[in-house]
Amino acid sequence: MSRARAVAAAVLGFVLLGARAGAQPPEAARATEAADARAAAPDAASEEAPGAGAQADTAAARAPVERLYAALGDVMGRADALGFEGRRAALEPVVAQSYDVAFMAQLILGAEWKRLTPEQRERWIETFTRFTVATYADRFDGPRVRFEIGAVQPAGGGTRLVRTKLHRRDDEPVELDYRVRAANGGWRIVDVYLSGTVSELALRRSEYAALLKREGFDALLAAMERKIAAAKAGTAEQAGAP
């Protein structure tokens, strides 16, 4: 796998999940096919001439991705000096501002979410947030990758799809697209697609909801804590799926 593609896969947590970039479970494929169809179909607003309101909306939808990429570029440029804990501390507030982590944490568990107590839901969101930050801190340790943000397209349910590419010298560009929605007074990332097809949300749902149903809540949290520890130790690439 090329370095640029490996970095893109790290954004989605594929390495930590023990899945290959490009290999998608059947249930994830079905979910993302439907999502991609909605994302590709322009809504009524897309057919109108873009005015000031539309331009402001596009800029707002791009903002969480721009914020994330700016932070990733910064930590990659200072990766050695920062170390894992420095990268984690720098990225933690950016992940909170750029992602709707609580929303994603709920969707990832699917129907299993309803079976959790309020205390378990809080613990899951907190653990999933730490896991997301640890993934970034571990994988974005240099060398620098150039991020290119492209078009913003209307998507289903009032969301937008922000098209991006990752570039590195001597590598082919890797497509990485972000689905964003208006939430918490701004726009937040709610899903990421590798090469326009592989959904982070669907892939993680296939892993985590199944583990929760099969082995229970404590086993799910224990698996996540092992992932976080592996990321901190720099051994996440060897860690298998939960």
Residue pairs with C-beta under 8 A, 6 or more apart in sequence:
1 9
1 21
2 168
2 171
2 172
2 174
3 143
3 145
3 168
3 171
4 145
4 166
4 167
4 168
4 171
4 172
4 173
4 174
5 21
5 166
5 171
5 174
6 15
6 21
6 139
7 139
7 140
7 145
7 166
7 168
7 174
8 21
8 166
8 174
8 176
8 194
9 15
9 21
9 194
10 135
10 136
10 138
10 139
10 140
11 136
11 139
11 176
11 192
11 194
11 200
12 21
12 192
12 194
12 198
12 200
12 203
13 131
13 132
13 135
13 200
13 204
14 20
14 21
14 194
14 198
14 203
15 139
15 236
15 237
16 131
16 135
16 227
16 230
16 231
16 236
16 239
17 203
17 204
17 207
17 241
17 242
18 239
18 240
18 241
19 203
19 207
19 241
21 194
21 198
22 194
22 195
22 198
24 32
24 197
24 198
24 202
24 203
25 202
25 203
25 206
27 202
27 205
27 206
28 198
28 199
28 202
28 203
28 205
28 206
29 197
29 202
31 199
31 201
31 202
31 205
32 193
32 197
32 198
32 199
32 202
33 197
35 155
35 156
35 179
35 191
35 199
35 202
36 193
36 196
36 197
38 155
38 156
38 157
39 153
39 155
39 156
39 159
39 161
39 177
39 179
40 153
41 156
42 153
42 154
43 154
45 54
45 154
46 153
46 154
48 54
50 58
58 152
58 160
60 182
60 186
60 187
61 152
61 160
61 162
61 180
61 187
62 149
62 152
62 162
63 186
63 187
64 97
64 98
64 99
64 178
64 180
64 186
64 187
64 188
64 189
65 98
65 149
65 162
65 164
65 178
65 180
65 189
66 149
67 94
67 97
67 98
68 94
68 95
68 98
68 189
69 147
69 149
69 164
71 90
71 91
71 94
72 91
72 136
72 140
72 145
72 147
73 144
73 145
73 147
74 90
75 82
75 86
75 87
75 90
75 91
75 137
75 140
76 140
76 141
76 142
76 143
76 144
76 145
77 142
77 144
78 86
79 87
79 140
79 141
79 142
80 141
80 142
82 90
84 137
84 138
84 141
84 231
84 232
84 234
85 137
87 136
87 137
87 140
87 141
88 133
88 134
88 137
91 133
91 136
91 137
91 140
92 133
95 101
95 129
95 132
95 133
95 136
96 129
98 188
98 189
99 132
99 188
99 189
99 190
100 181
100 183
100 184
100 188
100 189
100 190
101 125
101 128
101 129
101 132
102 125
103 181
103 183
103 188
103 190
104 128
104 190
104 191
104 201
105 124
105 125
105 128
105 129
106 113
106 121
106 125
107 113
107 190
107 201
107 205
108 128
108 201
108 204
108 205
108 208
108 209
109 116
109 124
109 205
109 208
109 209
109 212
110 205
110 209
111 209
112 209
112 212
112 213
113 121
116 124
116 217
120 217
123 221
124 217
124 220
124 221
127 221
127 224
127 225
127 228
128 224
130 228
131 224
131 227
131 228
131 231
134 227
134 228
134 231
134 232
135 231
135 236
137 231
138 231
138 232
138 234
138 236
139 236
143 168
145 166
145 167
145 168
146 166
146 167
146 168
147 164
147 165
147 166
147 167
148 164
148 165
148 166
148 167
148 173
149 162
149 163
149 164
150 162
150 163
150 164
150 165
151 163
152 160
152 161
152 162
152 163
153 160
153 161
153 163
154 160
154 161
155 161
155 179
157 181
158 181
158 182
159 179
159 180
159 181
159 190
160 179
160 180
160 181
160 187
161 177
161 178
161 179
161 180
162 177
162 178
162 179
162 180
163 175
163 177
164 175
164 176
164 177
164 178
165 173
165 174
165 175
165 176
166 173
166 174
166 176
167 173
174 194
174 195
175 193
175 194
175 195
175 196
176 192
176 193
176 194
177 192
177 193
177 196
178 189
178 191
178 192
178 193
179 189
179 190
179 191
179 192
179 193
180 187
180 188
180 189
180 190
181 187
181 188
181 190
182 188
183 190
190 201
191 199
191 200
191 201
192 199
192 200
192 201
193 199
193 200
194 200
207 241
207 242
208 220
208 242
211 219
211 220
211 223
211 242
212 219
212 220
220 242
223 242
224 242
226 239
226 242
227 236
227 239
227 242
230 236
230 238
230 239
